[in-house]
Amino acid sequence: MLELRQLTVLQAIARAGSLAGAARSLHYSQPTVAHHLAALESHLGVDLVTRTTRGATLTDLGQLFLGHAEAVLDRLGSAEAEVKALARHGVATLRIGTFPTAGAHVLPRAVAALEVRTGVRVELHEAEPPELIERLLARELHCALIYDDPEAPVHLLDELKTVPLFDDPFRVVLPASHPLARRRSVAIADLVDDGWMMSRDPDEPGDTALRATCAAEGFTPRPVLRTDDYDVMFGFVAAGVGVALVPQMALVEREGVVVRPIAGAQLHRSIRFVSLAGDAPPAAAVLVAALRAGSRTTGRSAGSDDPQLLDPLAAHLHDEQPVAE
């Protein structure tokens, strides 16, 4: 009957090139390695290893059998890792929801840290916050990253636990040819005659903040395009069709546009981690810790009054040849 140790001994011999080297790597004695090899060869009825004064090499049959043995060892290793992860962290696979910009800028390093620290696998699902919350309540997801309006959160349900991560400030995106493009900051009131790129969702936090700010200034923003694709939005801004209010995380370097802070207002959307109250697996807490660590280089920590641009690309766009008002 085959034994797992026989497979590991054959693998060690192939890697070390000798029985003595295999013994050292496995912390076995050399006679023990020789015993397991002999038992394996006896069971199969073939020679798997050729031994010389210079070491040991696998025969053709040995190489053939090694391929199958390593597949078995890999599968057993994965099974062991999944069982340990499930026992220690509540899940073998953590199902995480995210909206696109967070998926690009916030989650990758946090997910990598989660996998290294826990061995838990991840399964990512991309959607907008309303759908993510629905899937979370349906228990299709363990947790999710969402954004919302800090003044009117849409997700405050008894079933959910929320953890504020950071505030993602909005910036004004202008055509490079715009008369205000060389100012250090631009007031929303100065854009009363401009058309706006706006979301298809009227409750999107950027549009909500824009309408409220414009209302306070006595006008209503005039939409010229409704899209949730920032690449499309930036293309039309570059062409001079209109201006846009864009979250810092969504900024991209694009020829023909400039990005400016908003004068006289601190508009932002809140980035939050949500999970089912009392039902989140322990692995979710590890992910939250990694996200909080990463948020210090992504945006402003939730509740911070520091308006400094921390994103390198945003800083580059912000400093593109402005002049004082």
Contacts in CASP RR format, 6 or more apart in sequence:
PFRMAT RR
TARGET T0000
AUTHOR 0000-0000-0000
METHOD contacts of the structure
MODEL  1
MLELRQLTVLQAIARAGSLAGAARSLHYSQPTVAHHLAALESHLGVDLVT
RTTRGATLTDLGQLFLGHAEAVLDRLGSAEAEVKALARHGVATLRIGTFP
TAGAHVLPRAVAALEVRTGVRVELHEAEPPELIERLLARELHCALIYDDP
EAPVHLLDELKTVPLFDDPFRVVLPASHPLARRRSVAIADLVDDGWMMSR
DPDEPGDTALRATCAAEGFTPRPVLRTDDYDVMFGFVAAGVGVALVPQMA
LVEREGVVVRPIAGAQLHRSIRFVSLAGDAPPAAAVLVAALRAGSRTTGR
SAGSDDPQLLDPLAAHLHDEQPVAE
1 43 0 8 1.000
2 40 0 8 1.000
2 43 0 8 1.000
3 36 0 8 1.000
3 39 0 8 1.000
4 73 0 8 1.000
4 76 0 8 1.000
5 36 0 8 1.000
6 36 0 8 1.000
6 37 0 8 1.000
6 39 0 8 1.000
6 40 0 8 1.000
6 43 0 8 1.000
7 40 0 8 1.000
7 69 0 8 1.000
7 72 0 8 1.000
7 73 0 8 1.000
8 26 0 8 1.000
8 73 0 8 1.000
9 22 0 8 1.000
9 26 0 8 1.000
9 28 0 8 1.000
9 33 0 8 1.000
9 36 0 8 1.000
9 37 0 8 1.000
9 40 0 8 1.000
10 37 0 8 1.000
10 40 0 8 1.000
10 48 0 8 1.000
10 49 0 8 1.000
10 58 0 8 1.000
10 62 0 8 1.000
10 65 0 8 1.000
10 66 0 8 1.000
10 69 0 8 1.000
11 66 0 8 1.000
11 69 0 8 1.000
11 70 0 8 1.000
11 73 0 8 1.000
12 21 0 8 1.000
12 22 0 8 1.000
12 25 0 8 1.000
12 26 0 8 1.000
12 33 0 8 1.000
13 19 0 8 1.000
13 22 0 8 1.000
13 33 0 8 1.000
13 37 0 8 1.000
13 49 0 8 1.000
13 56 0 8 1.000
13 58 0 8 1.000
14 58 0 8 1.000
14 63 0 8 1.000
14 66 0 8 1.000
15 22 0 8 1.000
15 25 0 8 1.000
16 22 0 8 1.000
16 24 0 8 1.000
16 25 0 8 1.000
17 55 0 8 1.000
17 56 0 8 1.000
17 57 0 8 1.000
18 55 0 8 1.000
18 56 0 8 1.000
19 30 0 8 1.000
19 33 0 8 1.000
19 34 0 8 1.000
19 37 0 8 1.000
19 51 0 8 1.000
19 55 0 8 1.000
19 56 0 8 1.000
20 30 0 8 1.000
22 28 0 8 1.000
22 33 0 8 1.000
23 29 0 8 1.000
23 30 0 8 1.000
23 32 0 8 1.000
23 33 0 8 1.000
26 33 0 8 1.000
37 48 0 8 1.000
37 49 0 8 1.000
40 48 0 8 1.000
41 47 0 8 1.000
41 48 0 8 1.000
41 49 0 8 1.000
44 61 0 8 1.000
44 65 0 8 1.000
46 59 0 8 1.000
46 61 0 8 1.000
46 62 0 8 1.000
47 59 0 8 1.000
47 61 0 8 1.000
48 58 0 8 1.000
48 59 0 8 1.000
48 61 0 8 1.000
48 62 0 8 1.000
48 65 0 8 1.000
49 56 0 8 1.000
49 57 0 8 1.000
49 58 0 8 1.000
49 59 0 8 1.000
49 62 0 8 1.000
50 56 0 8 1.000
50 57 0 8 1.000
50 58 0 8 1.000
50 59 0 8 1.000
58 66 0 8 1.000
81 119 0 8 1.000
82 92 0 8 1.000
82 121 0 8 1.000
83 92 0 8 1.000
84 119 0 8 1.000
85 91 0 8 1.000
85 92 0 8 1.000
85 118 0 8 1.000
85 119 0 8 1.000
85 120 0 8 1.000
85 121 0 8 1.000
85 283 0 8 1.000
86 92 0 8 1.000
88 118 0 8 1.000
88 282 0 8 1.000
89 118 0 8 1.000
89 119 0 8 1.000
89 120 0 8 1.000
89 281 0 8 1.000
89 282 0 8 1.000
89 283 0 8 1.000
89 286 0 8 1.000
90 281 0 8 1.000
90 282 0 8 1.000
90 283 0 8 1.000
91 120 0 8 1.000
91 142 0 8 1.000
91 281 0 8 1.000
91 283 0 8 1.000
92 120 0 8 1.000
92 121 0 8 1.000
93 120 0 8 1.000
93 121 0 8 1.000
93 122 0 8 1.000
93 123 0 8 1.000
94 114 0 8 1.000
94 120 0 8 1.000
94 121 0 8 1.000
94 122 0 8 1.000
94 123 0 8 1.000
94 142 0 8 1.000
94 143 0 8 1.000
94 281 0 8 1.000
94 283 0 8 1.000
94 284 0 8 1.000
94 287 0 8 1.000
95 122 0 8 1.000
95 123 0 8 1.000
95 125 0 8 1.000
95 140 0 8 1.000
95 141 0 8 1.000
95 142 0 8 1.000
95 143 0 8 1.000
96 107 0 8 1.000
96 111 0 8 1.000
96 122 0 8 1.000
96 123 0 8 1.000
96 124 0 8 1.000
96 125 0 8 1.000
96 141 0 8 1.000
96 142 0 8 1.000
96 143 0 8 1.000
96 144 0 8 1.000
96 145 0 8 1.000
96 287 0 8 1.000
97 124 0 8 1.000
97 125 0 8 1.000
97 126 0 8 1.000
97 127 0 8 1.000
97 132 0 8 1.000
97 135 0 8 1.000
97 136 0 8 1.000
97 141 0 8 1.000
97 143 0 8 1.000
97 144 0 8 1.000
97 145 0 8 1.000
98 106 0 8 1.000
98 107 0 8 1.000
98 124 0 8 1.000
98 125 0 8 1.000
98 126 0 8 1.000
98 132 0 8 1.000
98 144 0 8 1.000
98 145 0 8 1.000
99 126 0 8 1.000
99 127 0 8 1.000
99 128 0 8 1.000
99 129 0 8 1.000
99 132 0 8 1.000
99 145 0 8 1.000
99 146 0 8 1.000
99 147 0 8 1.000
100 126 0 8 1.000
101 230 0 8 1.000
101 247 0 8 1.000
101 249 0 8 1.000
101 250 0 8 1.000
102 145 0 8 1.000
102 147 0 8 1.000
102 249 0 8 1.000
102 271 0 8 1.000
103 124 0 8 1.000
103 126 0 8 1.000
103 145 0 8 1.000
104 249 0 8 1.000
105 249 0 8 1.000
105 298 0 8 1.000
105 311 0 8 1.000
106 145 0 8 1.000
106 165 0 8 1.000
106 249 0 8 1.000
106 271 0 8 1.000
106 291 0 8 1.000
106 294 0 8 1.000
106 295 0 8 1.000
106 298 0 8 1.000
107 124 0 8 1.000
107 145 0 8 1.000
107 291 0 8 1.000
109 290 0 8 1.000
109 294 0 8 1.000
110 287 0 8 1.000
110 290 0 8 1.000
110 291 0 8 1.000
110 293 0 8 1.000
110 294 0 8 1.000
111 122 0 8 1.000
111 124 0 8 1.000
111 287 0 8 1.000
111 290 0 8 1.000
113 286 0 8 1.000
113 290 0 8 1.000
113 293 0 8 1.000
114 120 0 8 1.000
114 122 0 8 1.000
114 283 0 8 1.000
114 286 0 8 1.000
114 287 0 8 1.000
114 290 0 8 1.000
115 121 0 8 1.000
115 122 0 8 1.000
117 286 0 8 1.000
117 290 0 8 1.000
118 283 0 8 1.000
118 286 0 8 1.000
120 283 0 8 1.000
120 286 0 8 1.000
125 132 0 8 1.000
125 135 0 8 1.000
125 140 0 8 1.000
125 141 0 8 1.000
127 135 0 8 1.000
128 201 0 8 1.000
128 228 0 8 1.000
129 144 0 8 1.000
129 146 0 8 1.000
129 147 0 8 1.000
129 148 0 8 1.000
129 154 0 8 1.000
129 155 0 8 1.000
130 154 0 8 1.000
132 141 0 8 1.000
132 144 0 8 1.000
132 145 0 8 1.000
132 146 0 8 1.000
132 274 0 8 1.000
133 144 0 8 1.000
133 146 0 8 1.000
133 154 0 8 1.000
133 155 0 8 1.000
133 157 0 8 1.000
133 160 0 8 1.000
133 274 0 8 1.000
135 141 0 8 1.000
135 144 0 8 1.000
136 143 0 8 1.000
136 144 0 8 1.000
136 160 0 8 1.000
136 274 0 8 1.000
136 275 0 8 1.000
136 276 0 8 1.000
137 157 0 8 1.000
137 159 0 8 1.000
137 160 0 8 1.000
137 276 0 8 1.000
139 276 0 8 1.000
142 275 0 8 1.000
142 276 0 8 1.000
142 280 0 8 1.000
142 281 0 8 1.000
142 283 0 8 1.000
142 284 0 8 1.000
143 273 0 8 1.000
143 274 0 8 1.000
143 275 0 8 1.000
143 280 0 8 1.000
143 284 0 8 1.000
143 287 0 8 1.000
144 273 0 8 1.000
144 274 0 8 1.000
144 275 0 8 1.000
145 165 0 8 1.000
145 271 0 8 1.000
145 272 0 8 1.000
145 273 0 8 1.000
145 274 0 8 1.000
145 291 0 8 1.000
146 155 0 8 1.000
146 271 0 8 1.000
146 272 0 8 1.000
146 274 0 8 1.000
147 168 0 8 1.000
147 205 0 8 1.000
147 247 0 8 1.000
147 269 0 8 1.000
147 270 0 8 1.000
147 271 0 8 1.000
147 272 0 8 1.000
148 154 0 8 1.000
148 155 0 8 1.000
148 205 0 8 1.000
148 269 0 8 1.000
148 270 0 8 1.000
148 272 0 8 1.000
149 203 0 8 1.000
149 205 0 8 1.000
149 206 0 8 1.000
149 208 0 8 1.000
149 209 0 8 1.000
149 269 0 8 1.000
149 270 0 8 1.000
150 167 0 8 1.000
150 205 0 8 1.000
150 268 0 8 1.000
150 269 0 8 1.000
150 270 0 8 1.000
152 208 0 8 1.000
153 162 0 8 1.000
153 270 0 8 1.000
154 203 0 8 1.000
155 162 0 8 1.000
155 272 0 8 1.000
155 274 0 8 1.000
156 162 0 8 1.000
158 277 0 8 1.000
159 276 0 8 1.000
159 277 0 8 1.000
160 274 0 8 1.000
160 275 0 8 1.000
160 276 0 8 1.000
160 277 0 8 1.000
161 274 0 8 1.000
161 275 0 8 1.000
161 276 0 8 1.000
161 277 0 8 1.000
161 278 0 8 1.000
161 280 0 8 1.000
162 272 0 8 1.000
162 273 0 8 1.000
162 274 0 8 1.000
163 272 0 8 1.000
163 273 0 8 1.000
163 274 0 8 1.000
163 288 0 8 1.000
164 270 0 8 1.000
164 271 0 8 1.000
164 272 0 8 1.000
164 302 0 8 1.000
164 303 0 8 1.000
165 271 0 8 1.000
165 272 0 8 1.000
165 273 0 8 1.000
165 291 0 8 1.000
165 292 0 8 1.000
165 295 0 8 1.000
165 301 0 8 1.000
165 302 0 8 1.000
166 271 0 8 1.000
166 295 0 8 1.000
166 298 0 8 1.000
166 299 0 8 1.000
166 300 0 8 1.000
166 301 0 8 1.000
166 302 0 8 1.000
166 304 0 8 1.000
167 268 0 8 1.000
167 269 0 8 1.000
167 270 0 8 1.000
167 271 0 8 1.000
167 299 0 8 1.000
167 300 0 8 1.000
167 301 0 8 1.000
167 302 0 8 1.000
167 303 0 8 1.000
167 304 0 8 1.000
168 247 0 8 1.000
168 248 0 8 1.000
168 249 0 8 1.000
168 268 0 8 1.000
168 269 0 8 1.000
168 270 0 8 1.000
168 271 0 8 1.000
168 299 0 8 1.000
168 300 0 8 1.000
169 247 0 8 1.000
169 248 0 8 1.000
169 261 0 8 1.000
169 266 0 8 1.000
169 267 0 8 1.000
169 268 0 8 1.000
169 299 0 8 1.000
169 300 0 8 1.000
169 307 0 8 1.000
169 309 0 8 1.000
170 206 0 8 1.000
170 209 0 8 1.000
170 245 0 8 1.000
170 246 0 8 1.000
170 247 0 8 1.000
170 248 0 8 1.000
170 262 0 8 1.000
170 267 0 8 1.000
170 268 0 8 1.000
170 269 0 8 1.000
171 245 0 8 1.000
171 246 0 8 1.000
171 247 0 8 1.000
171 248 0 8 1.000
171 251 0 8 1.000
171 259 0 8 1.000
171 260 0 8 1.000
171 261 0 8 1.000
171 262 0 8 1.000
171 314 0 8 1.000
171 317 0 8 1.000
171 318 0 8 1.000
172 186 0 8 1.000
172 188 0 8 1.000
172 191 0 8 1.000
172 243 0 8 1.000
172 244 0 8 1.000
172 245 0 8 1.000
172 259 0 8 1.000
172 260 0 8 1.000
172 261 0 8 1.000
172 262 0 8 1.000
173 233 0 8 1.000
173 234 0 8 1.000
173 237 0 8 1.000
173 243 0 8 1.000
173 244 0 8 1.000
173 245 0 8 1.000
173 246 0 8 1.000
173 251 0 8 1.000
173 257 0 8 1.000
173 258 0 8 1.000
173 259 0 8 1.000
174 180 0 8 1.000
174 181 0 8 1.000
174 186 0 8 1.000
174 237 0 8 1.000
174 243 0 8 1.000
174 257 0 8 1.000
174 258 0 8 1.000
174 259 0 8 1.000
174 260 0 8 1.000
175 181 0 8 1.000
175 237 0 8 1.000
175 238 0 8 1.000
175 239 0 8 1.000
175 240 0 8 1.000
175 242 0 8 1.000
175 243 0 8 1.000
175 256 0 8 1.000
175 257 0 8 1.000
175 258 0 8 1.000
176 238 0 8 1.000
176 255 0 8 1.000
176 256 0 8 1.000
176 257 0 8 1.000
176 258 0 8 1.000
177 240 0 8 1.000
177 256 0 8 1.000
178 240 0 8 1.000
178 243 0 8 1.000
178 258 0 8 1.000
180 186 0 8 1.000
180 190 0 8 1.000
180 191 0 8 1.000
180 260 0 8 1.000
181 258 0 8 1.000
181 260 0 8 1.000
182 321 0 8 1.000
182 322 0 8 1.000
182 323 0 8 1.000
183 260 0 8 1.000
183 263 0 8 1.000
183 322 0 8 1.000
183 323 0 8 1.000
183 324 0 8 1.000
183 325 0 8 1.000
184 260 0 8 1.000
184 261 0 8 1.000
184 322 0 8 1.000
184 323 0 8 1.000
184 324 0 8 1.000
184 325 0 8 1.000
185 260 0 8 1.000
185 261 0 8 1.000
185 262 0 8 1.000
185 263 0 8 1.000
185 264 0 8 1.000
185 325 0 8 1.000
186 260 0 8 1.000
186 261 0 8 1.000
186 262 0 8 1.000
186 263 0 8 1.000
187 262 0 8 1.000
187 263 0 8 1.000
187 264 0 8 1.000
187 265 0 8 1.000
188 210 0 8 1.000
188 213 0 8 1.000
188 214 0 8 1.000
188 217 0 8 1.000
188 262 0 8 1.000
188 265 0 8 1.000
189 217 0 8 1.000
191 243 0 8 1.000
192 214 0 8 1.000
192 217 0 8 1.000
192 219 0 8 1.000
194 222 0 8 1.000
194 242 0 8 1.000
194 243 0 8 1.000
195 221 0 8 1.000
195 222 0 8 1.000
195 223 0 8 1.000
195 224 0 8 1.000
195 241 0 8 1.000
195 242 0 8 1.000
195 243 0 8 1.000
196 210 0 8 1.000
196 221 0 8 1.000
196 222 0 8 1.000
196 223 0 8 1.000
196 224 0 8 1.000
196 242 0 8 1.000
196 243 0 8 1.000
196 244 0 8 1.000
196 245 0 8 1.000
197 223 0 8 1.000
197 224 0 8 1.000
197 225 0 8 1.000
197 226 0 8 1.000
197 227 0 8 1.000
197 233 0 8 1.000
197 236 0 8 1.000
197 237 0 8 1.000
197 241 0 8 1.000
197 242 0 8 1.000
197 243 0 8 1.000
197 244 0 8 1.000
198 207 0 8 1.000
198 210 0 8 1.000
198 221 0 8 1.000
198 223 0 8 1.000
198 225 0 8 1.000
198 226 0 8 1.000
199 206 0 8 1.000
199 207 0 8 1.000
199 226 0 8 1.000
199 227 0 8 1.000
199 228 0 8 1.000
200 226 0 8 1.000
200 227 0 8 1.000
200 228 0 8 1.000
201 207 0 8 1.000
201 228 0 8 1.000
202 208 0 8 1.000
204 228 0 8 1.000
205 269 0 8 1.000
205 270 0 8 1.000
206 245 0 8 1.000
206 247 0 8 1.000
206 267 0 8 1.000
206 269 0 8 1.000
207 245 0 8 1.000
209 245 0 8 1.000
209 267 0 8 1.000
209 268 0 8 1.000
209 269 0 8 1.000
210 221 0 8 1.000
210 245 0 8 1.000
210 267 0 8 1.000
211 220 0 8 1.000
211 221 0 8 1.000
213 265 0 8 1.000
213 267 0 8 1.000
214 220 0 8 1.000
214 221 0 8 1.000
224 236 0 8 1.000
224 241 0 8 1.000
224 242 0 8 1.000
225 232 0 8 1.000
225 233 0 8 1.000
225 236 0 8 1.000
225 241 0 8 1.000
225 242 0 8 1.000
227 233 0 8 1.000
230 246 0 8 1.000
230 250 0 8 1.000
230 252 0 8 1.000
231 252 0 8 1.000
233 244 0 8 1.000
233 246 0 8 1.000
234 244 0 8 1.000
234 246 0 8 1.000
234 252 0 8 1.000
234 254 0 8 1.000
234 257 0 8 1.000
235 254 0 8 1.000
235 257 0 8 1.000
236 242 0 8 1.000
237 243 0 8 1.000
237 244 0 8 1.000
237 257 0 8 1.000
238 254 0 8 1.000
238 255 0 8 1.000
238 256 0 8 1.000
238 257 0 8 1.000
245 267 0 8 1.000
246 259 0 8 1.000
247 268 0 8 1.000
247 269 0 8 1.000
248 299 0 8 1.000
248 309 0 8 1.000
248 311 0 8 1.000
248 314 0 8 1.000
249 298 0 8 1.000
249 299 0 8 1.000
249 311 0 8 1.000
251 259 0 8 1.000
251 311 0 8 1.000
251 313 0 8 1.000
251 314 0 8 1.000
251 317 0 8 1.000
252 313 0 8 1.000
253 313 0 8 1.000
253 316 0 8 1.000
253 317 0 8 1.000
258 317 0 8 1.000
258 320 0 8 1.000
258 322 0 8 1.000
259 314 0 8 1.000
259 317 0 8 1.000
259 318 0 8 1.000
259 320 0 8 1.000
260 318 0 8 1.000
260 322 0 8 1.000
261 307 0 8 1.000
261 318 0 8 1.000
263 325 0 8 1.000
266 307 0 8 1.000
268 300 0 8 1.000
270 302 0 8 1.000
271 295 0 8 1.000
271 302 0 8 1.000
273 287 0 8 1.000
273 288 0 8 1.000
273 291 0 8 1.000
275 284 0 8 1.000
295 301 0 8 1.000
296 310 0 8 1.000
297 310 0 8 1.000
297 311 0 8 1.000
298 310 0 8 1.000
298 311 0 8 1.000
299 310 0 8 1.000
299 311 0 8 1.000
300 306 0 8 1.000
300 307 0 8 1.000
300 308 0 8 1.000
300 310 0 8 1.000
309 315 0 8 1.000
309 318 0 8 1.000
END
